[in-house]
Amino acid sequence: MKSRVPRVVALTGAGISADSGLATFRGAGGLWEGRNVEEIATPEAWAADPRSVWRFYQERRAALGGVQPNPAHRALVELEQFLRGIGGAFTLITQNVDDLHERAGSQPIHMHGELLQLRCENCEGRVRDAKHFACDQFLPCAECGYARLRPDIVWFGEIPFALDLIAERISTCTHFLSIGTSGVVYPASGLLSMARASGASTFVNSLDEPENLNSQDHFLAGRAAQVLPQWVSEWMQQWSQ
Ligand code: OAD
């Protein structure tokens, strides 16, 4: 039996950062030098052509300095503060590897990793780095001396982070928000149906209807930076009455 106190889980995808100027994966501009992301973001590509993979991620790491969080990122912070104030709970899960949620004031679960974190394949040590963006230079591990840190990104064929924690939060949520994701990359795409199955009210924002949309979901069409602040404000008002 769910308590009356709302427990909200939000899942974000590339669409929420599109309004900040970062390209989505599957829309126009989703290709990199004519190649699909699925060809670059794999352990096989890293093994066969590490220089190209490193350049791909170094470009993305460097680009973070030129973008800012937008009203959709900030609306989720407002929602979290409201929920904490009424004794509710809020969990933010993101597929995004940028740091825009953090810069807006959230502490998301990065299920697909983070651009600003690198990982040693030898000693598994992790390091945060927001300084070294040269495309033609690998970074060595300061801990064990291994020559080449890899991006701490979940590549295709690898298991996303924190799946147990995510499943636990979804199994007890009362409301689930899916924002700016095409709903095609598993297992993130399955979280909406998990929330539905656990009895949560489900809200889906995107430009187009995502693959995993169901007739029980409330679909909120439009740009996240416009739709989400309004939805959050209305939802908080309703809950305050
Ligand atoms: P996609 O590029 O697959 O989908 C982006 C979604 O956002 C689409 O449904 C768009 O309609 C929608 N969209 C675009 N602009 C929007 C806006 N301004 N407001 C709201 N929605 C908008 O991105 P993801 O679903 O996040 O994985 O992709 C999932 C994963 O595939 C990524 O995390 C990445 C990629 O390979 C890894 O890096 C491991």
Residues whose N, C-alpha, C, O or C-beta is under 5 A from the ligand:
A	BS01	OAD	G13 A14 G15 I16 A18 D19 T24 F25 R26 G27 V37 Q95 N96 H112 V154 W155 G180 T181 S182 G183 V185 N205 S206 L207 D208 G222 R223 A224
